[in-house]
């Protein structure tokens, strides 16, 4: 008879996600995962099969965790489209200072970090990144189209160009925060990007 697990698998997954987020896939050792989760090696491998499987599940959890509040902002039909994008940028800036690494620097975005580190050579990671990108672009389209209809987004560029621009700006903001940019710098980037929606 199998012994029941004596730990919270979801909590362990959250701890592993944070370890991968802070250090990246390659630099996170099995011992780092043991330290983060409080589990022994055998418990980690019995539950998650492999480091790669644990990373895949961690990345999937991160995507779900970040997508839900962004969807709430971008699908909010009570707000004009422009205000939804402004609120998203505010959330991005706030999140960069909510999640800090050991050196008190932003940990950036686990999906952006994964694109840089793994996406070209790891099919599982690439598939998750693609799913995340498709979702984010779809949500941004909803907000941009709403802004064009309600007159709060007046840029002459087509929706797809604006959506790709917003997404790229967010990725750049996250990398800038990881490199040490302070809140004022990120807010200035966001305001400049917002200005581009009204030209």
PATOR-18862 format. One record per residue: residue in three letters; x, y, z of N, C-alpha, C in turn. Coordinates in steps of 0.05 Angstrom, whole numbers, padded with zeros to 5 digits, always signed. Each point is the difference from the previous one (the first is absolute). Layout:
% residues N
ALAXYZXYZXYZ;...
//
This chain:
% residues 199
UNK+00017-00024+00000-00017+00024+00000+00018+00025+00000;UNK-00007+00018-00018+00016+00025-00002-00004+00017+00024;UNK+00023+00012+00009-00002+00018+00022-00011+00027-00009;UNK-00019+00012+00015-00011+00026-00008+00021+00022+00001;UNK-00002+00019-00018+00018+00023+00000-00004+00017+00025;UNK+00022+00009+00011-00003+00016+00025+00007+00029-00005;UNK-00003+00009-00025+00006+00028-00007-00021+00010-00019;UNK-00001+00026-00002-00019+00014-00017+00013+00003-00028;UNK-00009-00016-00019+00012+00001-00027-00001+00027-00013;UNK-00023+00014+00004-00003+00026-00012+00020+00020+00012;UNK+00004-00001+00026+00019+00018+00013+00029-00007-00010;UNK+00006-00025-00003+00026-00008-00010+00004+00010-00028;UNK-00021-00002-00016+00002+00010-00028+00004+00030-00001;UNK-00013+00015+00018+00004+00029+00001+00029+00006+00008;UNK+00011-00015+00019+00027+00005+00009+00020-00006-00023;UNK-00005-00022-00014+00018-00007-00023-00002+00022-00022;UNK-00024+00009-00005-00004+00021-00020+00016+00024+00007;UNK+00000+00008+00025+00015+00024+00008+00030-00005-00003;UNK+00010-00024+00006+00028-00007-00003+00008+00002-00029;UNK-00015-00011-00018+00006+00001-00029-00002+00029-00010;UNK-00019+00015+00010-00004+00028-00007+00024+00017+00008;UNK+00011-00005+00023+00022+00015+00010+00027-00007-00014;UNK+00003-00026-00006+00027-00008-00010+00001-00010-00028;UNK-00023-00007-00011-00001-00012-00027+00001-00030+00002;UNK-00005-00013-00022-00002-00030+00000+00028-00013+00005;UNK+00019+00007-00016+00026-00013+00002+00014+00005+00027;UNK-00002+00025+00010+00014+00007+00024-00013-00010+00026;UNK-00025-00010-00003-00014-00011+00024+00007-00029+00003;UNK+00014-00007+00021+00008-00027+00005-00022-00016+00015;UNK+00003-00026+00000-00019-00016+00016+00001+00008+00029;UNK+00024+00006+00010+00002+00009+00028-00014+00026+00004;UNK+00001+00019-00019-00015+00025+00002-00030-00006+00002;UNK-00009-00019-00015-00029-00008+00001-00007-00013+00026;UNK+00018-00016+00011-00004-00012+00027-00002+00022+00021;UNK+00019+00019-00002+00000+00022+00020-00025+00017-00002;UNK-00008+00006-00025-00024+00017-00004-00025-00013+00009;UNK-00003-00026-00006-00025-00014+00006-00001-00013+00028;UNK+00024-00004+00012+00001-00014+00025-00003-00030-00003;UNK+00002-00010-00025-00003-00028-00006+00027-00013-00005;UNK+00001-00026+00005+00024-00015-00007+00000-00007-00030;UNK+00023-00008-00010+00002-00007-00029-00020-00021-00008;UNK-00003-00021+00017-00018-00022-00008-00029+00010-00002;UNK-00008+00018+00018-00028+00011-00001-00004+00016-00025;UNK+00020+00016-00007-00002+00017-00024-00003-00018-00025;UNK+00018-00020-00002-00001-00017-00024-00024-00019+00000;UNK-00009-00009+00023-00024-00017+00001-00025+00016-00008;UNK+00000+00025+00007-00024+00017-00006+00001+00012-00028;UNK+00023+00010-00007+00002+00016-00025+00016-00014-00022;UNK+00009-00024+00004+00013-00016-00020+00029+00009-00007;UNK+00003+00025-00007+00026+00010-00008+00001+00030+00005;UNK+00024+00011-00001+00003+00029+00002-00014+00014-00023;UNK+00001-00012-00024-00012+00012-00023-00031+00000+00003;UNK-00011-00022+00011-00029-00001+00004-00008+00021+00021;UNK+00016+00003+00021-00006+00020+00021+00001+00028-00012;UNK+00020+00005-00017+00001+00026-00013-00024+00005-00018;UNK-00007-00020-00016-00023+00003-00018-00025+00007+00016;UNK-00005-00014+00022-00023+00005+00017+00002+00027+00013;UNK+00024+00008+00008+00004+00026+00013-00006+00023-00020;UNK+00010-00003-00025-00005+00020-00020-00030+00002-00006;UNK-00013-00023-00002-00029+00000-00005-00015+00014+00022;UNK+00009-00005+00025-00013+00013+00023+00004+00030-00001;UNK+00025+00008-00007+00006+00029-00001-00017+00013-00021;UNK-00003-00012-00024-00016+00012-00021-00029+00003+00009;UNK-00011-00020+00013-00028+00002+00010-00002+00022+00022;UNK+00020+00001+00017+00000+00020+00022+00000+00028-00010;UNK+00016+00005-00021+00003+00027-00011-00023+00008-00019;UNK-00011-00020-00014-00020+00005-00020-00027+00009+00012;UNK-00008-00012+00022-00026+00006+00011-00004+00029+00007;UNK+00018+00013+00015-00005+00029+00005+00002+00017-00024;UNK+00017-00007-00019+00002+00016-00025-00025-00002-00016;UNK-00012-00024-00001-00025-00004-00014-00022+00017+00013;UNK+00000+00001+00026-00020+00015+00015+00002+00030-00008;UNK+00024+00010-00003+00004+00028-00008-00008+00004-00029;UNK+00010-00016-00018-00004+00005-00029-00028-00007-00010;UNK-00015-00016+00015-00027-00007-00009-00021+00017+00015;UNK+00009+00019+00016-00018+00016+00016-00016+00020-00017;UNK-00024-00008-00007-00017+00016-00019-00009+00026+00013;UNK+00003+00003+00026-00007+00025+00014+00020+00022-00005;UNK+00024-00007-00009+00021+00020-00005+00004+00005-00030;UNK+00006+00025-00007+00008+00005-00028+00026-00017-00007;UNK+00003-00006-00025+00023-00016-00008+00027+00011+00008;UNK+00004+00027-00003+00025+00012+00008+00006-00004+00030;UNK-00021+00003+00016+00003-00003+00029+00008-00028+00007;UNK-00010-00020-00015+00008-00027+00005+00030-00004-00005;UNK+00010+00011-00021+00029-00002-00006+00016+00014+00021;UNK-00009+00024+00008+00014+00015+00022+00000-00017+00025;UNK-00022-00012+00007-00001-00016+00024+00018-00025-00002;UNK+00002-00011-00024+00019-00022-00004+00028+00008+00005;UNK+00008+00023-00011+00028+00010+00004+00005+00005+00030;UNK-00020+00011+00014+00003+00005+00028+00004-00027+00015;UNK-00015-00020-00007+00004-00026+00012+00028-00012-00006;UNK+00009+00004-00024+00027-00010-00007+00021+00013+00017;UNK-00002+00027+00002+00020+00014+00017-00002-00009+00029;UNK-00024-00002+00011-00003-00008+00027+00011-00028+00005;UNK-00004-00018-00019+00008-00028+00003+00031-00002+00000;UNK+00013+00018-00015+00029-00001+00000+00012+00007+00027;UNK-00015+00014+00016+00011+00007+00027-00012-00017+00022;UNK-00020-00017-00008-00011-00019+00019+00016-00025+00002;UNK+00012-00008-00023+00015-00025-00001+00029+00007-00003;UNK+00015-00004+00022+00028+00007+00000+00017-00024+00005;UNK+00024-00001-00012+00018-00022+00004+00018+00005+00024;UNK+00020-00017+00004+00018+00001+00023+00016+00027+00000;UNK+00005+00011-00023+00016+00024-00001-00018+00025+00000;UNK-00025-00004+00007-00020+00022+00001-00003+00013-00027;UNK+00003-00017-00021-00007+00009-00027-00024-00014-00009;UNK-00014+00011-00020-00023-00013-00011+00008-00027-00012;UNK-00018-00020+00003+00005-00026-00012-00010+00000-00029;UNK-00012+00022-00009-00009+00001-00028-00025-00017-00003;UNK-00001-00013-00023-00023-00016-00008+00010-00028-00006;UNK-00011-00020+00012+00010-00028-00005-00004-00008-00029;UNK-00021+00010-00013-00003-00007-00028+00021+00013-00017;UNK+00006+00026+00005+00021+00014-00015+00027-00013+00005;UNK+00005-00007+00025+00025-00013+00007+00003-00027-00014;UNK-00022-00014-00003+00000-00026-00013+00004+00003-00030;UNK-00012+00020-00012+00005+00005-00028+00030+00003-00005;UNK+00013+00017+00017+00028+00005-00004+00017-00025+00005;UNK-00007-00016+00020+00017-00022+00008-00006-00026-00016;UNK-00026-00006-00004-00007-00027-00009-00016-00003-00025;UNK-00016+00020-00007-00021-00005-00019+00009-00011-00027;UNK+00025+00007-00008+00009-00010-00026+00010-00029+00001;UNK+00004-00011+00023+00010-00027+00002-00016-00019+00018;UNK-00023+00009+00009-00017-00016+00017-00029+00002-00011;UNK-00009-00022-00012-00026+00001-00013-00023+00004+00019;UNK+00002-00012+00024-00021+00003+00020-00002+00029+00009;UNK+00023+00012+00006+00001+00028+00008-00011+00018-00022;UNK+00009-00006-00025-00009+00017-00023-00030-00002-00003;UNK-00012-00023+00004-00029-00003-00003-00015+00016+00021;UNK+00010+00000+00025-00012+00015+00021+00002+00030-00005;UNK+00024+00008-00009+00004+00029-00007-00019+00009-00022;UNK-00003-00018-00020-00018+00007-00022-00029+00003+00010;UNK-00009-00018+00017-00027+00001+00012-00003+00026+00015;UNK+00020+00007+00016-00001+00025+00015-00001+00024-00018;UNK+00016+00001-00021+00000+00022-00018-00027+00003-00014;UNK-00011-00022-00010-00026+00001-00013-00021+00012+00018;UNK+00000-00008+00025-00020+00010+00019+00004+00030+00005;UNK+00025+00008+00005+00005+00028+00005-00007+00018-00024;UNK+00006-00009-00024-00006+00016-00024-00031+00001-00003;UNK-00014-00022+00005-00029+00000-00002-00012+00020+00020;UNK+00010+00000+00024-00011+00019+00021+00006+00029-00008;UNK+00024+00005-00010+00007+00027-00008-00017+00009-00024;UNK-00006-00018-00018-00018+00007-00023-00027+00010+00010;UNK-00010-00014+00020-00026+00008+00011+00001+00029+00010;UNK+00020+00006+00015+00003+00027+00011+00005+00021-00021;UNK+00017-00006-00019+00007+00020-00021-00025+00004-00018;UNK-00013-00021-00007-00024+00003-00017-00021+00017+00015;UNK-00003-00005+00026-00019+00016+00016+00008+00029+00000;UNK+00026+00006+00002+00009+00027+00000-00004+00014-00026;UNK+00003-00015-00022-00005+00012-00026-00030+00006-00004;UNK-00017-00018+00010-00029+00005-00002-00009+00023+00017;UNK+00011+00002+00025-00010+00021+00018+00016+00027-00004;UNK+00019+00000-00018+00015+00025-00006+00022+00007+00019;UNK+00007-00018+00019+00022+00007+00018+00027-00009-00011;UNK+00000-00017-00020+00025-00007-00014-00003+00010-00028;UNK+00017+00020-00007-00004+00014-00026+00024-00004-00019;UNK+00019-00017+00008+00023-00006-00017-00009-00010-00027;UNK+00014+00008-00021-00008-00009-00027+00008-00029-00007;UNK+00018-00010+00016+00010-00028-00004-00023-00020+00003;UNK+00002-00022-00014-00020-00021+00002+00002-00014+00028;UNK-00021-00013+00007-00001-00013+00026+00023-00019+00005;UNK+00006-00017-00020+00021-00020+00003+00027+00013+00006;UNK+00006+00022-00014+00026+00014+00005+00000+00011+00028;UNK-00022+00012+00009-00001+00012+00027+00003-00022+00021;UNK-00013-00022-00004+00001-00022+00019+00028-00011+00003;UNK+00014-00004-00023+00027-00010+00001+00019+00021+00013;UNK-00005+00025-00005+00016+00022+00012-00004+00000+00031;UNK-00025-00002+00009-00005+00000+00029+00014-00024+00013;UNK-00003-00023-00013+00012-00025+00011+00031+00003+00001;UNK+00012+00011-00021+00029+00003+00000+00009+00020+00021;UNK-00016+00021+00004+00007+00020+00020+00000-00012+00028;UNK-00020-00017+00005-00001-00013+00026+00024-00018+00004;UNK+00008-00016-00020+00024-00016+00002+00024+00016+00005;UNK+00003+00023-00013+00022+00018+00004+00000+00012+00028;UNK-00023+00007+00010-00002+00010+00027+00010-00020+00021;UNK-00008-00025-00005+00007-00022+00019+00031-00004+00000;UNK+00011+00000-00024+00029-00003-00002+00015+00024+00012;UNK-00011+00024-00004+00012+00023+00012+00000-00001+00030;UNK-00023-00010+00011-00002-00002+00029+00021-00021+00011;UNK+00003-00021-00014+00020-00020+00008+00028+00012+00000;UNK+00005+00017-00019+00026+00013-00002+00004+00022+00021;UNK-00021+00006+00015+00003+00020+00021-00015+00026-00003;UNK-00016+00003-00021-00015+00025-00004-00019+00004+00024;UNK-00002+00025+00008-00018+00006+00023-00028+00006-00010;UNK-00018+00004+00019-00028+00004-00006-00004+00024-00019;UNK+00014+00022+00005-00004+00024-00017+00007-00006-00029;UNK+00021-00016-00005+00007-00007-00027-00022-00017-00013;UNK-00009-00020+00014-00021-00017-00011-00026+00016-00005;UNK-00007+00018+00018-00024+00016-00004+00003+00019-00024;UNK+00024+00010-00005+00006+00017-00023-00003-00016-00026;UNK+00010-00025+00000-00003-00017-00024-00030-00005-00005;UNK-00015-00006+00021-00029-00005-00003-00014+00025-00011;UNK+00006+00023+00011-00013+00025-00009+00007+00005-00030;UNK+00024-00005-00008+00008+00004-00027-00015-00019-00019;UNK-00003-00025+00010-00015-00020-00016-00029+00008-00002;UNK-00011+00011+00021-00028+00008+00000-00004+00024-00019;UNK+00020+00018-00001-00002+00022-00019-00002-00010-00029;UNK+00013-00022-00006+00000-00011-00027-00028-00010-00008;UNK-00018-00004+00019-00027-00009-00006-00018+00023-00008;UNK+00010+00024+00003-00017+00024-00005+00012+00018-00022;UNK+00017-00011-00017+00011+00017-00021-00011-00009-00027;
//
